[in-house]
Amino acid sequence: MPQADVTVIGAGLAGSEAALTLAENGVRAVLVDCKPEKLGPANADRNFCELVCSNSLKSNDVTTAHGLLKAELRVLGSRVLEEAEKCAVPAGSALAVDRAAFAARVTERLCSCGAVIECALAGGEEPRGLTIIATGPLTLPPMDAFIADNFGSLHFYDAEAPIVSADSIDKERAFFAARYGKGNGEDYLNCPMTKEEYDAFYDALVTAERAVGHEFEKGEIFEGCMPVEVMARRGRDALRFGPMKPVGLTDPNTGKRAYAVLQLRRENAAGDMYNLVGFQTNLKFGEQKRVFGMIPALRNAEYMRYGVMHRNTYIDAPSSVDMFFRSKKNDKLFIAGQLSGVEGYVESIASGKLAAMHALRMLRGKEPLPLPETTIVGALSRYISTPNDDFQPMNANHGLLPPLGEVRDKRRRKEMYAERSLADLKKYTEMY
């Protein structure tokens, strides 16, 4: 392997952000990944920075936790977020991207940034020098054994939603609209259902045959990516208060709100593929076609990709890392991405950015600076490093932030979280 100031292992969201941050700051960085020679069990694209589960990076609204996290990353100069915004597809107030274009753009930037790309399967030997491990939740052996030995491993099961061909959707039984009129009016394609249609669909869904029977039914399903059939078992109306909620949508064909609505979101800029929003699933492929085909607009849907379930891993972060994403055993070793205990695309980008920033400080002979706890990035850093007997992966959320005091107006409270965060982060960057 070429000599490096910092080695980054894994070229997903976190690893790509780390490598770009380091190389574009003049650091000799080596990025190690098995692509393009070998694909992992959930990969389909030989480019780096592939989005596997969904093409949405969630809300851009700064009054939401995910929108605030993006605003913080812009302040910190996230390279990967910058590329994502260049590949955006319509998605209301959310940032969704053309996956193939996004992966291609990040790969091109990585190849031209000065980093050395090492196409190899990372081994389990002790890393030399400063190293950022960002191999992702489906880490291949022998690296997974090294991570388990050094950090301890936990696991949960994750699921992906199906993707259908746009031409195969019955547009006469669907309508374009974003919830509450947000966006440009054509951001989501909505598939309405009557009570009778929903009841029949629900009964078929909860009795449909699944691909994995018992392995993931032991409390190992992550709430943020729950299979739709598992969610449905919580009650007949669970989906109507979740991914199929009809609120904020009026069917122009009837002038009324439907009983239940499945939203479809563009998968790419061409608009020739749509994914089923919130419909992660573990049903057998034939069952997906049969059951989801009971939604009128999807009666003759052509599936470009069926939903699947896979095992994701993450470390026991509170016992093994500090707030800088740095190993407690070896201060030259960092871990980033979903492995570290952050959950979500943008959270993974953030962890890669922070690990690289802290490594840069160490290269310059300085200790890393703790991030303000009033920021989402700072709050996530503290979450993964705070003792917790029931540690679970964490998304960005306002509950991680210190309270503001008595602010009754919910919208104003969220605005104040954003104002405080961005002001404090600006002061932090001036010190860094």
Backbone torsions as a table, in degrees:
resi	resn	phi	psi	omega
1	MET	NA	136.9	179.8
2	PRO	-60.6	152.6	179.0
3	GLN	-65.2	138.6	-177.4
4	ALA	-139.3	150.8	167.7
5	ASP	-74.5	-39.9	177.6
6	VAL	-139.6	133.7	173.8
7	THR	-104.2	131.5	176.7
8	VAL	-113.0	121.6	-178.4
9	ILE	-105.6	112.1	-179.4
10	GLY	111.3	125.9	-176.4
11	ALA	-114.7	43.8	171.2
12	GLY	-86.6	-152.1	-178.5
13	LEU	-62.2	-50.0	-177.6
14	ALA	-67.7	-47.0	-178.4
15	GLY	-65.1	-39.2	178.5
16	SER	-64.6	-43.6	178.3
17	GLU	-62.0	-43.8	-179.3
18	ALA	-62.8	-47.4	-177.7
19	ALA	-64.2	-42.1	179.2
20	LEU	-65.5	-43.3	179.5
21	THR	-60.0	-44.9	-178.6
22	LEU	-68.2	-51.7	-175.8
23	ALA	-63.6	-39.2	-178.6
24	GLU	-77.9	-2.4	170.8
25	ASN	-105.8	16.5	174.9
26	GLY	81.8	12.8	-179.5
27	VAL	-88.3	140.4	173.3
28	ARG	-74.4	103.5	-176.7
29	ALA	-114.2	136.4	173.2
30	VAL	-114.0	124.9	179.1
31	LEU	-104.8	119.5	-177.2
32	VAL	-108.4	127.5	176.8
33	ASP	-153.2	152.2	-179.6
34	CYS	-75.4	-18.2	177.2
35	LYS	-73.7	153.4	0.3
36	PRO	-88.6	-1.9	-176.0
37	GLU	-66.2	-35.1	-175.4
38	LYS	-133.9	138.6	176.9
39	LEU	-106.0	144.1	175.2
40	GLY	-74.9	175.3	-174.9
41	PRO	-64.8	-19.9	179.8
42	ALA	-113.5	7.3	-176.6
43	ASN	-90.6	148.2	175.0
44	ALA	-132.5	-18.2	-175.7
45	ASP	-109.3	132.2	-179.8
46	ARG	-81.7	-7.0	172.9
47	ASN	-76.1	161.5	177.9
48	PHE	-78.3	171.7	174.0
49	CYS	57.6	43.4	-179.2
50	GLU	-78.8	133.6	173.4
51	LEU	-89.3	122.1	-172.0
52	VAL	-96.2	-49.9	-170.1
53	CYS	-83.9	-40.7	-173.7
54	SER	-151.8	164.3	175.7
55	ASN	-103.0	10.9	-178.2
56	SER	-102.1	133.1	173.9
57	LEU	-102.3	18.7	174.6
58	LYS	68.1	-167.4	-165.5
59	SER	-63.2	146.5	172.9
60	ASN	-99.8	-6.7	-177.7
61	ASP	-69.8	119.5	-174.5
62	VAL	-65.1	-15.8	177.1
63	THR	-82.5	-4.0	171.1
64	THR	-98.2	158.5	-179.1
65	ALA	-64.1	-39.3	180.0
66	HIS	-71.1	-36.1	176.3
67	GLY	-66.6	-38.6	177.7
68	LEU	-66.5	-41.0	177.9
69	LEU	-59.4	-41.9	177.2
70	LYS	-63.4	-41.9	178.6
71	ALA	-60.9	-39.7	177.4
72	GLU	-64.1	-40.8	-179.8
73	LEU	-67.5	-31.5	174.9
74	ARG	-65.2	-40.3	177.0
75	VAL	-61.8	-39.6	-178.3
76	LEU	-80.7	-9.2	177.1
77	GLY	81.3	48.2	180.0
78	SER	-67.9	122.9	178.8
79	ARG	-74.4	-40.9	-177.6
80	VAL	-68.5	-40.9	176.7
81	LEU	-62.4	-37.8	177.3
82	GLU	-58.3	-44.3	179.0
83	GLU	-69.3	-36.4	178.9
84	ALA	-60.9	-40.8	-178.0
85	GLU	-68.6	-22.0	176.6
86	LYS	-79.4	-13.4	-177.1
87	CYS	-114.8	20.5	-174.1
88	ALA	-66.1	144.4	171.0
89	VAL	-119.5	155.7	-177.1
90	PRO	-56.6	130.5	-179.8
91	ALA	-157.3	39.2	180.0
92	GLY	62.9	-130.0	-179.4
93	SER	-87.0	3.1	-179.6
94	ALA	-93.3	161.6	171.7
95	LEU	-102.1	106.5	174.4
96	ALA	-116.9	152.1	-173.5
97	VAL	-129.8	158.4	167.4
98	ASP	-75.2	109.2	-172.0
99	ARG	-57.4	-47.9	-176.4
100	ALA	-64.2	-43.4	179.8
101	ALA	-64.6	-40.2	-179.8
102	PHE	-62.3	-50.2	-179.8
103	ALA	-61.3	-39.7	-180.0
104	ALA	-65.4	-41.6	-179.2
105	ARG	-66.1	-44.3	179.9
106	VAL	-65.1	-41.2	179.2
107	THR	-61.5	-43.8	178.8
108	GLU	-61.8	-41.1	-179.8
109	ARG	-67.2	-39.6	177.5
110	LEU	-61.7	-41.2	-177.1
111	CYS	-71.9	-16.5	-177.5
112	SER	-112.9	4.2	-172.9
113	CYS	-89.6	-8.4	-178.4
114	GLY	103.9	-10.1	175.8
115	ALA	-72.4	149.2	174.8
116	VAL	-90.2	126.2	179.8
117	ILE	-96.4	119.1	-179.7
118	GLU	-110.0	109.0	-179.5
119	CYS	-86.1	99.5	-176.6
120	ALA	-158.0	155.7	173.3
121	LEU	-84.1	115.4	-175.9
122	ALA	-60.2	133.5	179.3
123	GLY	-86.8	-179.9	-177.7
124	GLY	-99.5	13.8	-179.1
125	GLU	-74.3	160.7	179.3
126	GLU	-62.9	122.7	178.7
127	PRO	-63.2	148.8	178.5
128	ARG	-104.8	135.0	178.9
129	GLY	72.9	-172.7	179.1
130	LEU	-64.2	128.9	-175.9
131	THR	-138.5	134.8	174.0
132	ILE	-112.0	116.0	177.1
133	ILE	-91.6	119.3	-179.4
134	ALA	-140.7	49.8	-172.8
135	THR	-80.4	-6.0	173.4
136	GLY	86.4	171.0	-173.8
137	PRO	-73.8	-7.8	177.5
138	LEU	-116.8	41.6	-178.5
139	THR	-54.1	133.7	-178.3
140	LEU	-86.5	153.4	173.8
141	PRO	-69.8	151.9	4.0
142	PRO	-88.2	2.0	-176.5
143	MET	-63.7	-33.5	-179.6
144	ASP	-62.6	-35.4	178.9
145	ALA	-68.7	-38.8	178.2
146	PHE	-62.7	-43.6	-179.9
147	ILE	-63.9	-44.3	179.5
148	ALA	-61.5	-40.0	-179.5
149	ASP	-67.0	-34.7	-173.7
150	ASN	-96.1	-23.4	-176.0
151	PHE	-126.2	-19.5	-172.0
152	GLY	81.7	144.3	-177.5
153	SER	-128.0	145.1	172.7
154	LEU	-122.2	-179.7	175.6
155	HIS	-160.5	160.5	172.0
156	PHE	-151.3	169.2	-179.4
157	TYR	-102.9	141.7	-176.2
158	ASP	-123.0	156.7	-176.9
159	ALA	-136.3	156.0	178.3
160	GLU	-117.5	152.3	179.2
161	ALA	-91.9	153.5	177.9
162	PRO	-70.4	161.2	174.4
163	ILE	-125.4	133.7	-178.7
164	VAL	-120.0	156.5	177.1
165	SER	-71.5	134.4	180.0
166	ALA	-60.9	-38.1	-177.5
167	ASP	-65.2	-22.7	-175.6
168	SER	-91.3	-2.9	178.8
169	ILE	-83.0	134.7	178.2
170	ASP	-79.1	97.4	-175.1
171	LYS	-67.2	-21.9	178.9
172	GLU	-72.3	-17.2	178.7
173	ARG	-109.2	18.7	179.7
174	ALA	-141.1	166.8	177.6
175	PHE	-148.6	147.7	178.3
176	PHE	-84.9	133.1	174.5
177	ALA	-179.2	149.1	170.6
178	ALA	-102.6	148.6	-177.3
179	ARG	-57.8	132.9	180.0
180	TYR	61.4	23.5	176.1
181	GLY	75.6	11.1	179.1
182	LYS	-74.9	152.6	179.5
183	GLY	86.9	-163.6	-174.6
184	ASN	-99.0	10.0	176.9
185	GLY	95.3	-16.5	-179.4
186	GLU	-125.8	26.2	-176.5
187	ASP	-76.7	-32.0	179.7
188	TYR	-129.8	143.9	173.1
189	LEU	-103.0	118.5	-171.5
190	ASN	-101.7	134.5	-177.5
191	CYS	-112.8	97.2	-175.3
192	PRO	-78.9	156.4	177.8
193	MET	-139.2	143.9	172.3
194	THR	-80.1	171.7	178.3
195	LYS	-61.4	-41.8	-179.0
196	GLU	-64.5	-42.8	179.1
197	GLU	-65.4	-42.0	-179.5
198	TYR	-65.0	-43.7	-179.1
199	ASP	-60.9	-42.4	179.2
200	ALA	-65.7	-42.4	177.9
201	PHE	-61.8	-45.9	-178.6
202	TYR	-59.9	-46.7	-179.2
203	ASP	-61.7	-38.1	178.7
204	ALA	-70.2	-38.1	-177.1
205	LEU	-65.2	-47.1	-174.2
206	VAL	-74.8	-11.9	178.0
207	THR	-110.6	2.4	-177.3
208	ALA	-70.5	156.8	-177.1
209	GLU	-84.9	131.6	-177.9
210	ARG	-100.1	157.7	-177.7
211	ALA	-75.8	-34.4	178.2
212	VAL	-116.7	125.2	-173.1
213	GLY	-84.8	-59.3	-169.2
214	HIS	-123.7	-14.1	-170.7
215	GLU	-62.4	-32.9	-174.6
216	PHE	-106.6	15.3	-176.5
217	GLU	-99.4	25.5	-176.6
218	LYS	-116.0	42.2	179.4
219	GLY	76.0	21.7	-175.2
220	GLU	-106.2	11.5	-179.9
221	ILE	-92.6	127.6	179.2
222	PHE	-78.4	129.8	-176.0
223	GLU	-56.9	-36.2	-175.0
224	GLY	-71.8	-10.5	-178.8
225	CYS	-140.5	44.1	-174.4
226	MET	-72.8	134.4	175.0
227	PRO	-57.1	140.3	-174.5
228	VAL	-61.6	-33.4	-179.3
229	GLU	-71.5	-29.9	176.1
230	VAL	-72.7	-43.3	176.9
231	MET	-59.5	-40.8	-178.0
232	ALA	-60.6	-31.8	-178.4
233	ARG	-68.3	-9.9	178.0
234	ARG	-77.5	-10.0	178.5
235	GLY	152.3	153.0	-175.8
236	ARG	-58.4	-30.2	-178.3
237	ASP	-99.1	5.4	-176.7
238	ALA	-58.1	-41.4	-179.2
239	LEU	-71.9	-31.4	-179.7
240	ARG	-73.1	-15.2	172.6
241	PHE	-105.5	4.9	-179.6
242	GLY	-123.4	-122.1	-174.0
243	PRO	-67.1	-16.7	-179.3
244	MET	-108.9	21.4	-179.1
245	LYS	-65.8	134.0	-176.6
246	PRO	-91.0	-4.0	-173.8
247	VAL	-64.9	143.9	179.4
248	GLY	80.2	7.4	-178.8
249	LEU	-130.6	125.7	176.2
250	THR	-114.4	125.5	179.9
251	ASP	-74.1	115.0	-178.4
252	PRO	-65.4	-18.2	179.1
253	ASN	-75.4	-26.3	-178.5
254	THR	-118.1	-18.9	-175.7
255	GLY	75.4	9.7	-177.0
256	LYS	-127.2	170.0	174.1
257	ARG	-85.2	132.6	179.5
258	ALA	-71.8	165.9	179.2
259	TYR	-69.5	-38.5	177.4
260	ALA	-150.5	151.3	-178.1
261	VAL	-140.4	128.2	169.2
262	LEU	-96.4	128.2	177.2
263	GLN	-96.2	138.3	174.0
264	LEU	-111.1	137.0	-179.1
265	ARG	-120.0	140.9	178.8
266	ARG	-55.0	136.2	179.0
267	GLU	-92.9	-25.1	-177.9
268	ASN	-146.2	169.9	-176.4
269	ALA	-65.6	-31.7	179.9
270	ALA	-68.0	-21.2	179.5
271	GLY	72.3	22.4	-179.3
272	ASP	-97.9	1.8	175.2
273	MET	-138.2	144.7	178.2
274	TYR	-131.6	141.6	173.5
275	ASN	-103.9	153.2	-177.6
276	LEU	-85.6	106.0	-171.8
277	VAL	-66.0	124.4	177.7
278	GLY	76.2	10.3	-177.0
279	PHE	-105.8	43.9	170.6
280	GLN	-59.1	140.9	-173.2
281	THR	-151.6	157.3	175.2
282	ASN	-122.0	17.4	177.9
283	LEU	-70.3	151.7	172.7
284	LYS	-60.8	152.0	-173.6
285	PHE	-56.9	-44.3	179.4
286	GLY	-63.0	-35.5	177.9
287	GLU	-69.6	-35.0	176.1
288	GLN	-60.9	-45.9	-179.3
289	LYS	-64.0	-41.2	-178.7
290	ARG	-69.7	-50.5	-174.0
291	VAL	-73.7	-48.0	-179.7
292	PHE	-68.6	-22.1	175.7
293	GLY	-69.6	-10.7	175.6
294	MET	-77.7	-11.3	170.9
295	ILE	-78.3	118.4	-170.0
296	PRO	-47.6	-44.7	-177.2
297	ALA	-69.4	-16.2	-178.2
298	LEU	-108.6	16.7	-175.5
299	ARG	-56.8	-37.4	-179.0
300	ASN	-117.4	30.1	-175.4
301	ALA	-64.8	139.9	174.2
302	GLU	-101.3	124.6	-174.3
303	TYR	-91.3	117.6	176.3
304	MET	-80.8	-28.7	174.3
305	ARG	-153.7	129.2	175.5
306	TYR	-83.0	156.2	175.7
307	GLY	-69.3	145.6	179.0
308	VAL	-139.9	163.5	176.8
309	MET	-120.4	143.3	178.0
310	HIS	-146.0	163.8	-177.8
311	ARG	-86.2	128.6	175.2
312	ASN	-111.4	146.7	179.1
313	THR	-120.2	153.4	172.4
314	TYR	-150.3	158.4	-174.8
315	ILE	-87.3	166.2	172.0
316	ASP	-83.3	75.4	-169.4
317	ALA	-57.4	-47.7	-175.7
318	PRO	-56.5	-29.6	-178.9
319	SER	-89.2	-9.7	-170.5
320	SER	-129.2	-13.3	179.6
321	VAL	-130.9	158.6	174.6
322	ASP	-98.2	-173.3	-175.3
323	MET	-72.1	-2.3	178.7
324	PHE	-101.7	13.2	-176.9
325	PHE	63.5	30.2	-175.3
326	ARG	-111.6	139.0	-179.7
327	SER	-61.7	137.8	175.3
328	LYS	-73.5	-22.8	-179.8
329	LYS	-84.8	-34.6	-173.0
330	ASN	-140.4	104.6	-172.9
331	ASP	-74.2	2.1	173.3
332	LYS	-96.3	1.4	-174.9
333	LEU	-115.5	122.2	177.4
334	PHE	-113.3	157.0	174.1
335	ILE	-133.2	138.7	-175.1
336	ALA	-142.9	166.2	-179.2
337	GLY	87.1	-165.7	-175.3
338	GLN	-63.5	-25.8	175.2
339	LEU	-55.5	-32.6	-173.4
340	SER	-78.1	-10.0	179.8
341	GLY	104.7	7.1	169.1
342	VAL	-93.2	147.6	-175.6
343	GLU	-123.6	122.1	177.0
344	GLY	125.1	156.1	-178.1
345	TYR	-60.4	-53.3	-174.7
346	VAL	-70.2	-34.7	175.3
347	GLU	-61.5	-37.9	177.8
348	SER	-66.7	-42.9	175.5
349	ILE	-56.5	-45.7	-178.6
350	ALA	-60.3	-42.3	-178.5
351	SER	-65.2	-37.7	176.9
352	GLY	-65.8	-40.5	177.2
353	LYS	-61.6	-47.1	-177.0
354	LEU	-66.7	-43.2	178.9
355	ALA	-59.5	-41.7	179.6
356	ALA	-67.2	-41.1	178.0
357	MET	-60.8	-44.3	-179.3
358	HIS	-68.5	-37.6	176.9
359	ALA	-64.2	-38.2	177.5
360	LEU	-60.3	-42.9	177.7
361	ARG	-59.5	-43.9	-178.9
362	MET	-65.0	-38.8	177.8
363	LEU	-61.3	-30.1	-179.0
364	ARG	-90.7	11.6	176.0
365	GLY	76.8	22.0	-179.3
366	LYS	-120.0	156.3	174.5
367	GLU	-82.9	146.6	176.3
368	PRO	-59.5	150.0	178.1
369	LEU	-100.4	129.6	176.7
370	PRO	-61.7	137.1	177.6
371	LEU	-76.1	151.7	178.0
372	PRO	-59.0	133.3	179.9
373	GLU	-69.1	-11.7	178.6
374	THR	-81.0	-4.3	177.9
375	THR	-101.1	155.4	175.9
376	ILE	-64.5	-40.9	180.0
377	VAL	-63.4	-39.0	178.4
378	GLY	-70.0	-39.7	-179.6
379	ALA	-65.8	-40.2	177.3
380	LEU	-65.7	-38.4	178.2
381	SER	-60.2	-39.7	179.8
382	ARG	-75.2	-35.3	-179.6
383	TYR	-60.0	-47.4	-174.7
384	ILE	-71.0	-17.0	-175.8
385	SER	-109.7	3.9	-179.5
386	THR	-94.6	130.8	-179.7
387	PRO	-48.5	133.6	-174.5
388	ASN	-157.7	113.8	-178.3
389	ASP	-72.8	-17.0	-179.2
390	ASP	-125.9	53.7	-175.1
391	PHE	-66.4	130.3	177.1
392	GLN	-133.7	152.3	176.5
393	PRO	-56.3	145.1	-173.2
394	MET	-125.9	131.6	170.6
395	ASN	-83.2	165.0	170.0
396	ALA	-63.1	133.0	175.3
397	ASN	-160.2	152.7	-177.4
398	HIS	-66.3	-21.5	-179.7
399	GLY	-64.4	-16.9	178.1
400	LEU	-78.8	-17.1	-173.2
401	LEU	-87.6	150.6	174.6
402	PRO	-60.8	141.7	-178.4
403	PRO	-65.0	157.1	-178.5
404	LEU	-94.5	-9.9	-171.7
405	GLY	100.6	-160.6	-174.3
406	GLU	-80.7	99.3	174.4
407	VAL	-131.5	102.5	-171.3
408	ARG	-74.7	-37.2	-177.6
409	ASP	-71.6	115.6	-173.4
410	LYS	-62.4	-43.7	-179.5
411	ARG	-63.1	-44.5	-179.7
412	ARG	-64.7	-36.9	178.8
413	ARG	-61.7	-42.2	179.5
414	LYS	-67.9	-36.6	176.1
415	GLU	-63.1	-39.1	-179.7
416	MET	-69.1	-35.0	173.6
417	TYR	-57.7	-46.7	-178.1
418	ALA	-65.6	-44.4	-179.4
419	GLU	-60.8	-45.8	-179.8
420	ARG	-63.9	-46.0	-177.9
421	SER	-59.5	-51.4	-174.6
422	LEU	-69.2	-32.6	175.6
423	ALA	-66.2	-45.0	-179.6
424	ASP	-67.8	-36.6	-179.8
425	LEU	-68.8	-36.0	177.0
426	LYS	-61.5	-42.9	177.5
427	LYS	-62.5	-40.0	-179.8
428	TYR	-62.2	-45.5	-178.2
429	THR	-65.1	-30.3	178.6
430	GLU	-69.7	-29.0	176.6
431	MET	-82.8	-29.1	-170.7
432	TYR	-67.9	NA	NA
